[in-house]
Amino acid sequence: MALTEQGQIPKHVAVIMDGNGRWAKKRNLPRSEGHKQGALVLESLFEECIRQNIKVVSLYAFSTENWKRPKSEIKTLFSLLDTFITEKLDTMVKLGVKLFISGDISKLPKRSQKKIETALAKTKKGKKLIANFCINYGSRDEIKRAALLILQSRLQKIKSLSELEKVQKRKISEKEFSAKLYTKTLPDVDLLIRTAGEKRLSNFMLYQAAYAELYFTETLWPDFNKKELQAAIRFYQSRVRKFGGLPDSEQ
């Protein structure tokens, strides 16, 4: 069921996919089984996003803090990433999904890097949905990286002391800063979903989600389905988005 007639559809939905471990624990299974089940949700999520005319979905796949987890779990996560790309690449192409990456993937295993590069190339013509996988991603790191890139860019242009003084006085615009983020070609997040009952952003898209509607559900990620996404969209449609101003009815 398409919800376009019931209200505005978010262009960019971001998801913190939480609860894989708890899903497995409830079933007396190893955590790896929870991650495997969580990966199976993605294809149906992409299909429903396309059905609802959502243009971008960002997925918090592996954070910069996740390196603190046991090595065996990290290995499982990257193995699942490799398997997902191998098994679902043709499906993504068929669905019209364009793969996008946010984060520093240079620290990933070489095998994973190569698979990501292959998937980026094969899905580059996708028009129906951008699937932004946030891998080795942390919003604070992204913001620091953007500031450093701006500094480096400005320093390269300095030829004299007078030019240095001008650079020091020059303010950074939102446009200049946004252009240095991983998501520079993507719209800001409209709706941010977090599963498994937690109510925090956990260093995820802090800049991009400045005016996002926040939707928290008790559902564990492996149980997230199209009805859950539809419920989140309905919540979004119930909100009055003011962006710091006032709606016409209150002016």
Rosetta blueprint (number, residue, H / E / L):
1 M L
2 A L
3 L L
4 T H
5 E H
6 Q H
7 G L
8 Q L
9 I L
10 P L
11 K L
12 H E
13 V E
14 A E
15 V E
16 I E
17 M L
18 D L
19 G L
20 N H
21 G H
22 R H
23 W H
24 A H
25 K H
26 K H
27 R L
28 N L
29 L L
30 P L
31 R H
32 S H
33 E H
34 G H
35 H H
36 K H
37 Q H
38 G H
39 A H
40 L H
41 V H
42 L H
43 E H
44 S H
45 L H
46 F H
47 E H
48 E H
49 C H
50 I H
51 R H
52 Q L
53 N L
54 I L
55 K L
56 V E
57 V E
58 S E
59 L E
60 Y E
61 A E
62 F E
63 S E
64 T H
65 E H
66 N H
67 W H
68 K H
69 R L
70 P L
71 K H
72 S H
73 E H
74 I H
75 K H
76 T H
77 L H
78 F H
79 S H
80 L H
81 L H
82 D H
83 T H
84 F H
85 I H
86 T H
87 E H
88 K H
89 L H
90 D H
91 T H
92 M H
93 V H
94 K H
95 L H
96 G L
97 V E
98 K E
99 L E
100 F E
101 I E
102 S E
103 G L
104 D L
105 I H
106 S H
107 K H
108 L L
109 P L
110 K H
111 R H
112 S H
113 Q H
114 K H
115 K H
116 I H
117 E H
118 T H
119 A H
120 L H
121 A H
122 K H
123 T L
124 K L
125 K L
126 G L
127 K L
128 K L
129 L E
130 I E
131 A E
132 N E
133 F E
134 C E
135 I E
136 N E
137 Y E
138 G L
139 S H
140 R H
141 D H
142 E H
143 I H
144 K H
145 R H
146 A H
147 A H
148 L H
149 L H
150 I H
151 L H
152 Q H
153 S H
154 R H
155 L H
156 Q H
157 K L
158 I L
159 K L
160 S L
161 L H
162 S H
163 E H
164 L H
165 E H
166 K H
167 V H
168 Q H
169 K H
170 R L
171 K L
172 I L
173 S L
174 E H
175 K H
176 E H
177 F H
178 S H
179 A L
180 K L
181 L L
182 Y L
183 T L
184 K L
185 T L
186 L L
187 P L
188 D L
189 V L
190 D L
191 L E
192 L E
193 I E
194 R E
195 T L
196 A L
197 G L
198 E L
199 K L
200 R L
201 L L
202 S L
203 N L
204 F L
205 M L
206 L L
207 Y L
208 Q L
209 A L
210 A L
211 Y L
212 A L
213 E E
214 L E
215 Y E
216 F E
217 T L
218 E L
219 T L
220 L L
221 W H
222 P H
223 D H
224 F L
225 N L
226 K H
227 K H
228 E H
229 L H
230 Q H
231 A H
232 A H
233 I H
234 R H
235 F H
236 Y H
237 Q H
238 S H
239 R L
240 V L
241 R L
242 K L
243 F L
244 G L
245 G L
246 L L
247 P L
248 D H
249 S H
250 E H
251 Q L
